[in-house]
Amino acid sequence: MLDLQFRKVNAPEPHVQRTREIMRSHPEIRKLFGPTPITAIYVIGLVMLQVLMAHVVKDAPWWVVLLVAYLFGAFVCHGLWAL
């Protein structure tokens, strides 16, 4: 049977300490925090690109739709997820 329990560790959480060190040595990074409005344009563009590609392959054979979804759609979906 698989053991699905979480493992508990006593080590300190490394990311908080590393963030503090980076912020202490490079305070200029703080001005990079916050919203980036251009990402809204990227999202709209990627969605429009997906809709356009769906329109382009709507009458294509099933294997072309599958190939486009696999090769093109995966990249667009990843971009949308990242944004």
Short mmCIF file of the C-alpha atoms (twelve columns), coordinates in Angstrom:
data_MODEL
# 
_entry.id   MODEL 
# 
loop_
_atom_site.group_PDB 
_atom_site.id 
_atom_site.type_symbol 
_atom_site.label_atom_id 
_atom_site.label_alt_id 
_atom_site.label_comp_id 
_atom_site.label_asym_id 
_atom_site.label_seq_id 
_atom_site.Cartn_x 
_atom_site.Cartn_y 
_atom_site.Cartn_z 
_atom_site.pdbx_PDB_model_num 
ATOM 1  C CA . MET A 1  0.000   0.000  0.000   1 
ATOM 2  C CA . LEU A 2  1.243   3.503  -0.762  1 
ATOM 3  C CA . ASP A 3  2.080   5.826  2.082   1 
ATOM 4  C CA . LEU A 4  0.269   9.063  1.203   1 
ATOM 5  C CA . GLN A 5  1.214   10.989 4.315   1 
ATOM 6  C CA . PHE A 6  3.039   14.288 4.107   1 
ATOM 7  C CA . ARG A 7  6.614   14.276 5.295   1 
ATOM 8  C CA . LYS A 8  7.369   16.755 8.034   1 
ATOM 9  C CA . VAL A 9  10.767  18.384 8.220   1 
ATOM 10 C CA . ASN A 10 12.311  20.546 10.884  1 
ATOM 11 C CA . ALA A 11 14.513  22.584 8.544   1 
ATOM 12 C CA . PRO A 12 13.717  26.298 8.224   1 
ATOM 13 C CA . GLU A 13 11.796  27.419 5.145   1 
ATOM 14 C CA . PRO A 14 14.547  28.566 2.715   1 
ATOM 15 C CA . HIS A 15 12.614  30.975 0.502   1 
ATOM 16 C CA . VAL A 16 11.848  33.616 3.124   1 
ATOM 17 C CA . GLN A 17 15.479  33.898 4.184   1 
ATOM 18 C CA . ARG A 18 16.705  33.997 0.582   1 
ATOM 19 C CA . THR A 19 14.155  36.723 -0.264  1 
ATOM 20 C CA . ARG A 20 15.354  38.811 2.669   1 
ATOM 21 C CA . GLU A 21 18.979  38.443 1.562   1 
ATOM 22 C CA . ILE A 22 18.153  39.470 -2.013  1 
ATOM 23 C CA . MET A 23 16.089  42.461 -0.873  1 
ATOM 24 C CA . ARG A 24 18.847  43.564 1.505   1 
ATOM 25 C CA . SER A 25 21.569  43.391 -1.141  1 
ATOM 26 C CA . HIS A 26 19.458  44.647 -4.085  1 
ATOM 27 C CA . PRO A 27 16.735  47.059 -2.879  1 
ATOM 28 C CA . GLU A 28 16.148  48.257 -6.445  1 
ATOM 29 C CA . ILE A 29 14.267  45.018 -7.104  1 
ATOM 30 C CA . ARG A 30 11.324  46.309 -5.072  1 
ATOM 31 C CA . LYS A 31 10.341  48.711 -7.878  1 
ATOM 32 C CA . LEU A 32 9.721   45.678 -10.112 1 
ATOM 33 C CA . PHE A 33 6.916   44.482 -7.797  1 
ATOM 34 C CA . GLY A 34 3.292   45.167 -8.664  1 
ATOM 35 C CA . PRO A 35 0.886   44.886 -11.560 1 
ATOM 36 C CA . THR A 36 2.029   44.963 -15.167 1 
ATOM 37 C CA . PRO A 37 -0.825  46.263 -17.354 1 
ATOM 38 C CA . ILE A 38 0.708   45.036 -20.629 1 
ATOM 39 C CA . THR A 39 -0.079  41.449 -19.614 1 
ATOM 40 C CA . ALA A 40 -3.781  42.151 -20.270 1 
ATOM 41 C CA . ILE A 41 -2.900  42.867 -23.906 1 
ATOM 42 C CA . TYR A 42 -0.898  39.640 -24.098 1 
ATOM 43 C CA . VAL A 43 -3.806  37.624 -22.705 1 
ATOM 44 C CA . ILE A 44 -6.292  39.168 -25.135 1 
ATOM 45 C CA . GLY A 45 -3.879  38.554 -28.010 1 
ATOM 46 C CA . LEU A 46 -3.323  34.917 -27.089 1 
ATOM 47 C CA . VAL A 47 -7.059  34.261 -26.729 1 
ATOM 48 C CA . MET A 48 -7.698  35.908 -30.100 1 
ATOM 49 C CA . LEU A 49 -4.942  33.755 -31.601 1 
ATOM 50 C CA . GLN A 50 -6.566  30.613 -30.209 1 
ATOM 51 C CA . VAL A 51 -9.970  31.581 -31.568 1 
ATOM 52 C CA . LEU A 52 -8.427  32.373 -34.961 1 
ATOM 53 C CA . MET A 53 -6.678  28.986 -35.086 1 
ATOM 54 C CA . ALA A 54 -9.929  27.240 -34.120 1 
ATOM 55 C CA . HIS A 55 -11.616 29.011 -37.030 1 
ATOM 56 C CA . VAL A 56 -8.791  28.060 -39.396 1 
ATOM 57 C CA . VAL A 57 -8.952  24.333 -38.571 1 
ATOM 58 C CA . LYS A 58 -12.742 24.032 -38.182 1 
ATOM 59 C CA . ASP A 59 -13.140 22.168 -41.495 1 
ATOM 60 C CA . ALA A 60 -9.818  20.312 -41.351 1 
ATOM 61 C CA . PRO A 61 -9.563  16.553 -40.859 1 
ATOM 62 C CA . TRP A 62 -9.578  15.358 -37.243 1 
ATOM 63 C CA . TRP A 63 -5.872  14.516 -37.279 1 
ATOM 64 C CA . VAL A 64 -4.984  18.091 -38.322 1 
ATOM 65 C CA . VAL A 65 -7.111  19.487 -35.480 1 
ATOM 66 C CA . LEU A 66 -5.373  17.112 -33.072 1 
ATOM 67 C CA . LEU A 67 -1.935  18.058 -34.391 1 
ATOM 68 C CA . VAL A 68 -2.652  21.804 -34.181 1 
ATOM 69 C CA . ALA A 69 -4.083  21.409 -30.682 1 
ATOM 70 C CA . TYR A 70 -1.018  19.474 -29.568 1 
ATOM 71 C CA . LEU A 71 1.677   21.582 -31.229 1 
ATOM 72 C CA . PHE A 72 0.106   25.048 -31.142 1 
ATOM 73 C CA . GLY A 73 -2.541  24.960 -28.448 1 
ATOM 74 C CA . ALA A 74 -0.196  23.672 -25.782 1 
ATOM 75 C CA . PHE A 75 2.108   26.664 -26.161 1 
ATOM 76 C CA . VAL A 76 -0.735  29.166 -26.100 1 
ATOM 77 C CA . CYS A 77 -2.327  27.499 -23.072 1 
ATOM 78 C CA . HIS A 78 0.994   27.554 -21.254 1 
ATOM 79 C CA . GLY A 79 1.390   31.241 -22.057 1 
ATOM 80 C CA . LEU A 80 -2.083  31.966 -20.716 1 
ATOM 81 C CA . TRP A 81 -1.400  29.972 -17.570 1 
ATOM 82 C CA . ALA A 82 1.856   31.828 -16.991 1 
ATOM 83 C CA . LEU A 83 0.217   35.211 -17.519 1 
# 
